[in-house]
Amino acid sequence: VQLVESGGGLVQPGGSLRLSCAASGRLFSIYAMGWYRQAPGKQRESVASITSGTSTNYVDSVKGRFTISRDNAKNTAYLQMNSLKPEDTAVYYCNARVDTGIVENYWGQGTQVTVSS
């Protein structure tokens, strides 16, 4: 199973970006999916998660600004990020709990998000 992220880049404060995470490979189902981020010198933190039933959870610092969603038919999760702030600058990683016959966590390679004027 591979998770491929896309959509990162450089954006000015107050701007928006939409990240995508597409899962591919032999799998039976995907349970929870989530987005994490890691800024330089900091630990990786959970940003948002979504269950297979579309229940969502967010870290307090992004509530009201970020929205996680998923398209189960495409095995893809999205993170819509609005009102971006410089402190959102980080490498964003996708995570998915996938059933391939064995249920395991998989990680994407990461995509850089830089918020700067």
N, C-alpha and C positions, 0 to 999 in steps of 0.2 A: 504494500500500500504506500502510495506517495501522496503527500499534501503539498500543493504548489500555491504559494501566495503571490498576489500581484496587487498593484494599485498604490504602492508607496511612492514617496517623492518629496519634493520641497514645496512648501506652501507658506504663505504669509499668515501671521496671527489673525484669527477670525475666519480663516478660510476653511474649506472642506476637502476631505478625501474619502474615497470608498475603497476599502480593502476587500479582496476576494480570496477565498481558500477553497481550492478544488481537490477533492480526493479521487484517486484513481487506483485501479488494481483489482485484484480478486477479493471481494468482500461481500458479506451477507447483509450487514446493516451497520449504520453509524449511530451511536448513541449520542452522548453529549459532544458538543463542539464548543471551542472557546478560543479567545484571543488573549495572549499574554504580551507583555512588553518588558524590555530591559534597556534602561538608560545607562550610559557610561558610569561605571563606579557604583552601580546600584544592583540590587537583586531583581531577578525576574519577578514580575507581579501579574496576577490575574486581572484582566481588564473587564472582560465580559464573557458570559457563557450562555448557551442555549441548549435545552434538552431536546430529545427527539419529539417531545410533545410541544415544543416551542415555548416553554417556560424560560424566562430570562433572568439573569442576575448581572449586576454591574458593581464595579468598585465605586465608592462614593465620589471620587474626583472626576468621574466622567458621566455621572447620572445627569440626564437632561441634555447632554451634548452628543453622546454616542448611542447608536442603535445597532444591535446585533440581530441578524436574521439568517434564515437558511432556506435553501431550495432542495428538498430531499430528492426530487427527481434528478437533479444534477449533482447530487453529493457535494454541494457547495455551501459555504457559509460566507456571510458578508459582515463587514463592520463599517457602517456609515459614521463618519466622524465630522461633526460640525463644530463651529466656534472653537477651532483649534487654538491651543496656547503653546508657548515655547516649552512649557514643562511637559507637554505631550511628546516631545522629541524622544525617540527611542527606536530600537529595532522591535518590530511587532512579529510575533510568532503565532501561528495557528496550531491548535491542538485538537485532536479528535480521538474519541474512544470508539474503536472499531472492532467489529466481530468478523473475523476471518475464519471462524471455527474455534479460534482462541480470541478472547477479548483483551485487547491491548491498547495502550496509548501511543499515538503517533504524533510527530512534530513536523512542521514545515521548516524550510530553511531560513525563514525570516525575511522581512522586507523593511527597509529603512524609511522612517517618517521623520522629516525635519521641519520644524515650524520656526521660521525666522524671517525677519524683515531685511 
